[in-house]
């Protein structure tokens, strides 16, 4: 089991800023990893802050990053100006897994789009990681993805993309945006009603950082015409606006074709009586209506997560 603990993990290489490992930079370790590897290749990253923009190339399959803890191993960037390339980490190779580290973009709210991490990786997973930024913190772009016991911090559209992705037992923190701006947690990018894609928050804890102030915070908005977002079995603190979901620049048609669902949530922000009146929105009472968005059904997690040893809840 990969999550047996560092003492039970045999890393292939070690990254250490002080020169005590095989490489001083994470990118050097990635570049020298085997291409198209069928087996898991483990890169252990010692404590320290690594100021890099790391790209895991498409031919780098089944790579694992293991840090010394999300407060101790930090990959950071201050690059802004584009969602595809600004990430401290950009993962293109399939089968990627990371645990016990932080991915941060420190560009700040005044720089606009500034991604902490982008994943295109099919069957990628993140356990006990932090994703820190402002606008567009976490770009779950495409394919099946899973996040467990992670912290995600941001302002505008800070979980976005068109992956089929489940966030389970994660802490979602809204922070202070620029004056006059509102926060949006989910901006899901589904453009085709037939294909998969959607953001699921299950058993998450949604609250504010101390600096939030009076900025309004919404669960999500229809970034694309068929945006799909499900928030279920989660705690919502009082920061969530009573409308729940933001109209943004969408048309009435987009509000109708979007699919926003809430099921069995708790907390002062979970009251659905004054939610936005869209045909695409529904406060669900019947669990059968959201079973398709569980780990087992939505991302086929029972087929690949056990190999990583990541804890997960397969169903409701």
N, C-alpha and C positions, 0 to 999 in steps of 0.2 A: 504494500500500500504506500503510495507516494507521500501521503500525509502522516506517516508514522513518526515524524519529528526529524529534526536535522541529524540527530545521532543515528537515525536509521536510513538516511539518504546518502547514497554514494554519488557525489557530484562528479560530472565529467571534467569541469574546469571551475576555477575560482577567480572572481573579479575582486580586486582590492585596490583602493586608491593609493595606499601606502607601499605598494609594490610587493606585498607578501603573498599575492596570488599569481595565477598564470597571466592575467591581464590587468591593466590599470583602468581600462574603460569597458563599459558594457558592449559598445558597438564592436570593439575588437573581438570580444568573445563570440558575438553573434556571427561576425564575418567568417570566423574560422570554424564554426560549427558545420557538421556534414550537411550536404544537400539531400533533400528527398529522403530523410531518414525514417525508417519504419519504426525504430525503437525510440524511446524517450531520451532526449539529450538534456542534461541538467546543468544549468549555470547557477552556481551559488554566488551571490553578490553580498559581500561583507558590508557592515555598517558604514555609512558615510553618505554624503550628498554628491550625486553625480550629475553635473551640469552638461547634459547631452540631449541631442535629438536622435533617438535610437530607432532604426528601421529594421524590423524582422522581415527579411525578403521572402517572396512567395515560395522560393525553393527551400526555405528553412522550415521543415515540418517538425512537429512534435517537440518544440523547444519548451523548456521549463525555466522560469526565473524563480529562485528562492532567495528571499532576503532575510535579514536578521530582525525583522519586525517593522511594522508600518511607520513607526516613529524613529526608526534607526537607519533603514535603507531607503533612500529617497532619490528618485530620478526626476530632475526638474528642468524646465525650459521657460524662457521668457519670450518665446517667439509668438507672434500674433499675425493676423492678416489672412488666414485661410484655414478652412476646416480639414483639408486633405493633408497638409504638410506641417502644421504648426505643433503637432503633438510631441510631447516629450517622448512618447512611445507610439510608433505606428506598427501595427502587426498585420502582415499580409499572409504569412505562412500558416497553413492549417494546423490544428491540434495544439495551439499555444496554451500554456498554463502558467499563471503567476500566483505567488502567495507571499504574504508577510513583507510587503513593501508599499511605498507610496509613489504615485505618479502625479506630478504637479505642474501647472502652468502659472507662473507668477507675473504675467504681463499686466494684470490688473484690469478693473472694469472699464477704464478709459480707452483701452486698446481694442475693444470689441471682441470679435471671434478669436479665441485663443484656447485650443484644445489641449487637454492634459494627456489623453490617450484615445487613439482610434484603433478599433479592431475590425478587420475584414475576415478574420480567421474563423473558418468553420470548426465548430466544436471547440471553441476557446472558452476557458474558465478562469475565474479570478477568485481567490479565497483570502480573506483577511487582508485586503488591500485598501488603500485610500486613493481617491481621485479628487484632487483639489484644483479649483479654478474659479472662474467667474462665468462669462458667457461661453456656452458650448464646451463644458468641461469634459464630458464623456461621449464619444462618438462611436456608438454601436452600429456600425455601418451596414453590414450584410451578414448572412448566414446565421447559424445557431450559436448562441452564447449564453453563459451562466455566470452569475455573480452571487457569492455567498459571504455573509458577514463582512461586507465592505462598507466604507464610508464614501459618500459622494456629496461634494460641496460645490455650490455654484449659484448663479443668478438667472440669466436668461437662457432658456432651452438647454439646461445643463445635463439632461440625458436625451440624446437625439440619435436619429439614424433610422434605418429600415431593417435591422436585424430582427430575427425572432429571438427575443432575449427575455430571460427571467432574472429578476433581482429578488433574492430571497434572504430574509433576516438581515437586511442592509439598513444602515442609517442614512437618511436623506436630509441634508442640511441646506436650507436657503440662507443666503447671506445678503448684506446690503449692496444693492446695485447703485448705479449713478442716480442722482436726484431726478425725479420725474419718471423713472423706469419702474416697471413691475417685473417680478420674477415669474418664470414659467419652468416647472420641473421637467415635463416631458414634451418634446416636439418630435412626434413620430412621423416618418417620411414615406408612408406607403402610397404609391401612385397607381397601383393595379389591384383591383378587387379580387383577382383570382390567385395571385401569388401570396405566399406567406409574409410574415412581417408583423411585428407588434412589440410593444413594451409592456411587460407584466411586473408589477410590484406586488410581492406576496410576503406577508408577515414582516413588513418593513416598518420603520419608525421614522415618521416625517415630522421634522421640527425645524427650528430656526437657530442660527448662531446668535450670540448675544448682540452682534452689531446690526441685526436686520432692521431695526427701527420700524417705521410705519409703512414700509414698502409693501404693496399688495403682492400676494403669492398665490399662483394658480397651479392646479395639478397638471394641466397640459393645455395644448392648443392644436388645432388641425394644421400642421405644417404642410402637409400635402392632402390631396382630396380624399384619400381613403385612410387617413391616419387612424391607428388602432392602439388603444391604451387601456389596460385593465389594472385597477387598483383594488386589491382584495386582501382581507384578513390583516389589514395594516392599521397602525395607530397614526392618526392625523392630529397634530397639535393645532392650537387656535390660529396659527398663521395663515391657514388656508382660507381664501376668500369664500364667502357663502355661495357665490356662483360656481365655484369649483373649477370651471373650465373657461378659458379665455377665447373670445371671438377672434382676436388678433386681426390679421388682414384678410381673413377668410370671407368667402361669400356665404349666403344662407345655404346654398347648395352644398358647399363643402362641410358646413356644420351638420347637414343631414346625412351625407355619405360617410362621415367619420364614424368610428365606433368607439365610444367611451363608456366604460362600465365600472361600477363600484359595487363591491360585494363584501358584506360582513366586516366592515371597518369599524373602528372605535376611535374615541377621542373627541375633543371639542370641535375639530375641523371636519368631522365625518358626517355631520348633519346634512342630509340631502334635500331638505324641504325647499330650499331656495336655489337649487342648482339651475344652470342655464337651460332654457327650454329648447332643446334641439331634439329632432327625431333620432339623431344618432347617439344620444345619451340615454343611459338607463341605469337606475339604481336597482340592482338585481337582488331578488329574494330567493330564487330557486337555484341551488348549487349546480344543477345540471347545465345551466346556461353559461357557466364559466369553467367547467371541467376541461374544456378543450384548451385552456390556457395554463394548465399545470405543467410541471417539469416533464412528466411522463408523456403527455399528449402533445405539447406545443414544441418541445425541442428534443424529443426522444431521449431524454436524459438518462433513463435507466439503461440505455445501450452503451453509454460512454463515460458517464461520471463515476461509476464504481471503480474503473481502472485508475482514476486519479485519487481515489480515497476521499473525495470532497463530500462532506455531509450534505444531504439534501432531502427535502420532502417531495415525494413523487406526485402526490395528489393534494386534495384539499385537506 
